[in-house]
């Protein structure tokens, strides 16, 4: 079936954001007297929303789980404060992404972003990198809409696009993304340039796995 839209994850899929996530969280940890964590660890802390990110980092940096839980509310507030200012720290589109998105738009394929990043920060990042209004729809984590892998957010986007799930690709880099696409009934494409590896994507039943953004066009042509 012809694909009329593509929904992309944000962090680790269209944009290299791990430095910004690590920076804001490490500032938070140090403000609480804890040692910062290596940037590469944030590839596994991120992806499930800000609260989960903060708790994972706290557990890694704390002496025990009780300490992490006791610090969580302070850490959560501090992270939001720091990330508000530094959400664009060293953030950039992945190589080939701008060209891919431009080609999709030229073909009349609608493009959207669905992220577990807080909605306002997701919009800030997308607008800063690509320009306001470049994407047809940008949806981050919002009150009243369950976060991924719950399909509610993706279904709302399909309704906005006025298409069915079989007419849309879902593109992401983590287990959560593959589960989101599957839960919604979309064709899932896992990417290898993001936060996780091929094994995780395969274990979560990615329909296709690509190594470069332009590879996505081959699947659109074949489908």
Backbone torsions as a table, in degrees:
resi	resn	phi	psi	omega
1	UNK	NA	139.0	179.8
2	UNK	-61.5	136.3	178.9
3	UNK	-90.9	127.2	-178.2
4	UNK	-103.3	-11.6	-178.1
5	UNK	-154.9	159.1	173.9
6	UNK	-137.1	126.1	176.7
7	UNK	-105.3	128.8	-176.2
8	UNK	-113.2	142.0	162.6
9	UNK	-67.7	162.2	-179.4
10	UNK	-97.5	-71.1	-174.6
11	UNK	-67.5	120.6	178.1
12	UNK	84.0	0.8	179.9
13	UNK	-120.8	-63.4	175.2
14	UNK	-94.2	-22.7	-176.3
15	UNK	-136.0	141.1	175.1
16	UNK	-84.2	100.8	-171.4
17	UNK	-117.8	2.2	-171.0
18	UNK	-62.5	-33.9	179.4
19	UNK	-63.7	-39.2	-179.8
20	UNK	-68.5	-41.3	179.1
21	UNK	-64.4	-45.5	-179.8
22	UNK	-64.7	-42.6	-177.7
23	UNK	-61.6	-50.7	-177.5
24	UNK	-63.3	-39.3	-179.2
25	UNK	-72.3	-38.7	179.4
26	UNK	-67.5	-37.1	173.5
27	UNK	-60.9	-40.2	178.0
28	UNK	-62.2	-47.9	179.9
29	UNK	-59.4	-46.7	-177.6
30	UNK	-65.8	-31.1	177.8
31	UNK	-66.7	-20.2	179.6
32	UNK	-100.9	7.9	178.6
33	UNK	82.3	17.2	-179.8
34	UNK	-105.9	157.4	179.3
35	UNK	-80.5	142.3	178.7
36	UNK	-70.1	158.5	-178.2
37	UNK	-104.7	152.7	179.0
38	UNK	-60.8	145.6	-177.2
39	UNK	-55.7	-40.9	-175.0
40	UNK	-63.4	-23.5	178.0
41	UNK	-66.2	-26.4	-176.4
42	UNK	-71.4	-13.5	171.8
43	UNK	-60.7	-25.7	-178.3
44	UNK	-106.6	-17.6	175.6
45	UNK	-78.5	-33.7	-174.8
46	UNK	-83.9	164.4	172.9
47	UNK	115.7	-17.4	-176.2
48	UNK	-119.3	22.1	180.0
49	UNK	98.9	161.1	-174.0
50	UNK	-64.0	-40.7	-177.7
51	UNK	-62.5	-43.8	179.9
52	UNK	-67.1	-40.7	176.1
53	UNK	-55.1	-51.3	-178.0
54	UNK	-61.7	-43.5	-179.0
55	UNK	-66.1	-40.5	178.4
56	UNK	-61.4	-43.5	179.2
57	UNK	-66.1	-40.6	178.1
58	UNK	-61.2	-44.1	-179.8
59	UNK	-63.4	-36.1	179.7
60	UNK	-71.3	-32.2	-174.6
61	UNK	-94.6	-18.1	-175.0
62	UNK	-86.9	163.7	178.2
63	UNK	-70.3	-31.6	-179.5
64	UNK	-159.4	171.9	-176.8
65	UNK	-65.8	-32.9	179.9
66	UNK	-63.2	-41.4	178.1
67	UNK	-64.1	-42.3	179.6
68	UNK	-60.2	-45.0	-178.9
69	UNK	-66.2	-36.1	-180.0
70	UNK	-67.6	-29.2	-177.4
71	UNK	-92.0	-7.6	-167.7
72	UNK	-58.2	-49.6	-175.3
73	UNK	-61.9	-41.9	177.0
74	UNK	-63.8	-43.0	-179.2
75	UNK	-64.4	-42.7	-179.8
76	UNK	-58.7	-47.0	-179.8
77	UNK	-65.6	-41.9	-179.8
78	UNK	-65.2	-42.2	-180.0
79	UNK	-59.8	-45.9	-179.8
80	UNK	-60.1	-40.3	179.8
81	UNK	-63.8	-47.3	-177.5
82	UNK	-70.5	-42.4	-175.8
83	UNK	-67.7	-28.8	175.9
84	UNK	-56.8	-38.3	-177.9
85	UNK	-86.5	-32.3	-170.6
86	UNK	-116.3	24.4	-177.9
87	UNK	-67.0	-15.4	178.5
88	UNK	-104.6	12.6	-177.3
89	UNK	-62.1	112.3	178.8
90	UNK	57.6	23.1	180.0
91	UNK	-82.1	138.0	177.5
92	UNK	-154.2	155.5	174.8
93	UNK	-67.8	149.9	174.4
94	UNK	-69.0	150.7	179.6
95	UNK	-55.2	130.4	178.7
96	UNK	88.4	-9.5	-176.0
97	UNK	-71.1	-43.0	179.9
98	UNK	-59.8	-42.6	180.0
99	UNK	-65.4	-42.2	178.2
100	UNK	-60.2	-50.1	-177.7
101	UNK	-62.0	-39.5	178.0
102	UNK	-62.4	-39.4	178.9
103	UNK	-68.0	-40.5	177.3
104	UNK	-60.4	-44.4	179.3
105	UNK	-64.5	-38.8	179.3
106	UNK	-63.5	-29.8	178.8
107	UNK	-84.4	-0.8	179.8
108	UNK	81.2	16.3	178.6
109	UNK	-88.8	125.3	179.2
110	UNK	-70.6	145.7	-179.6
111	UNK	-127.1	139.3	179.6
112	UNK	-139.9	163.4	176.2
113	UNK	-122.4	130.0	173.9
114	UNK	-125.6	116.6	-172.1
115	UNK	-133.6	152.1	170.1
116	UNK	-87.6	1.1	172.0
117	UNK	-68.6	143.0	177.3
118	UNK	-48.3	138.7	-168.4
119	UNK	-54.1	-48.2	-176.7
120	UNK	-62.1	-38.9	179.4
121	UNK	-70.6	-37.1	177.4
122	UNK	-60.5	-45.3	178.6
123	UNK	-63.3	-42.8	179.2
124	UNK	-57.5	-47.3	-176.7
125	UNK	-65.6	-47.8	-178.1
126	UNK	-62.8	-43.7	-179.9
127	UNK	-65.1	-39.4	-179.6
128	UNK	-66.3	-40.4	-176.0
129	UNK	-79.9	-38.9	-169.7
130	UNK	-119.3	-13.4	-178.5
131	UNK	100.0	143.0	-178.9
132	UNK	-62.9	131.5	178.6
133	UNK	84.2	0.3	-179.1
134	UNK	-65.5	-46.3	174.7
135	UNK	-83.0	145.9	178.6
136	UNK	-68.5	-28.4	-177.7
137	UNK	-158.9	135.0	176.4
138	UNK	-128.1	123.5	-178.5
139	UNK	-131.0	117.6	173.2
140	UNK	-103.8	-170.8	-179.0
141	UNK	-70.7	126.2	-176.7
142	UNK	-133.6	155.1	175.0
143	UNK	-62.1	136.9	176.7
144	UNK	89.0	-8.1	177.4
145	UNK	-121.8	115.1	-179.3
146	UNK	-58.2	144.5	-179.3
147	UNK	-76.1	162.5	174.4
148	UNK	-57.6	144.7	14.4
149	UNK	-89.3	8.2	172.8
150	UNK	-56.7	136.9	-175.1
151	UNK	-80.7	-0.8	-172.8
152	UNK	-57.6	-46.6	-179.2
153	UNK	-63.3	-43.8	179.0
154	UNK	-64.1	-40.2	179.3
155	UNK	-63.3	-39.1	177.4
156	UNK	-62.6	-37.8	178.9
157	UNK	-67.2	-41.3	177.8
158	UNK	-61.6	-38.3	177.1
159	UNK	-63.1	-42.1	178.5
160	UNK	-62.9	-39.2	178.7
161	UNK	-76.3	-13.7	-178.0
162	UNK	58.8	47.6	178.1
163	UNK	-137.3	166.3	175.1
164	UNK	-94.2	165.3	-178.0
165	UNK	-60.8	-30.7	-179.9
166	UNK	-69.4	-14.7	-179.6
167	UNK	-95.7	7.2	-173.9
168	UNK	-131.5	141.6	170.9
169	UNK	-94.0	146.3	169.6
170	UNK	-118.4	125.1	-172.4
171	UNK	-119.2	124.1	-179.8
172	UNK	-159.4	179.8	-171.9
173	UNK	-121.7	2.8	-175.1
174	UNK	-132.6	171.6	175.0
175	UNK	-58.2	-40.2	179.2
176	UNK	-59.3	-40.5	-179.7
177	UNK	-66.5	-45.1	179.7
178	UNK	-63.7	-39.3	178.2
179	UNK	-66.2	-37.7	178.4
180	UNK	-61.3	-48.6	180.0
181	UNK	-61.9	-44.8	179.7
182	UNK	-63.8	-42.8	-179.0
183	UNK	-63.6	-23.5	-178.7
184	UNK	-96.7	-12.2	180.0
185	UNK	86.9	19.5	-180.0
186	UNK	-94.9	159.4	172.3
187	UNK	-73.1	123.4	-174.2
188	UNK	-101.3	134.6	178.2
189	UNK	-121.2	116.6	176.5
190	UNK	-91.5	140.9	-178.7
191	UNK	-112.6	143.2	-174.7
192	UNK	-96.0	-0.1	-178.8
193	UNK	-94.9	3.9	-173.3
194	UNK	-99.5	-141.1	-171.6
195	UNK	-78.8	-25.7	-170.8
196	UNK	-123.9	179.9	-172.8
197	UNK	-109.8	176.0	-178.0
198	UNK	-59.0	-41.2	-177.0
199	UNK	-58.3	-44.1	179.4
200	UNK	-63.1	-40.8	179.8
201	UNK	-66.3	-42.9	178.5
202	UNK	-65.0	-41.6	-179.3
203	UNK	-65.1	-21.1	178.8
204	UNK	-107.0	22.5	165.2
205	UNK	63.6	41.8	172.3
206	UNK	-57.9	134.7	177.1
207	UNK	-71.8	-29.8	177.2
208	UNK	-148.7	152.9	176.9
209	UNK	-131.1	129.4	-176.7
210	UNK	-124.3	152.7	-177.1
211	UNK	-104.4	-12.7	-178.5
212	UNK	-146.4	145.3	-178.6
213	UNK	-52.4	-39.3	-177.0
214	UNK	-66.8	-18.3	176.6
215	UNK	-62.0	-23.9	-179.1
216	UNK	-63.1	-32.3	-178.9
217	UNK	-63.7	-33.7	178.3
218	UNK	-61.9	-40.4	-179.2
219	UNK	-70.8	-36.5	177.0
220	UNK	-64.3	-41.4	178.3
221	UNK	-65.0	-39.2	-177.1
222	UNK	-76.6	-25.8	-177.7
223	UNK	-88.9	NA	NA
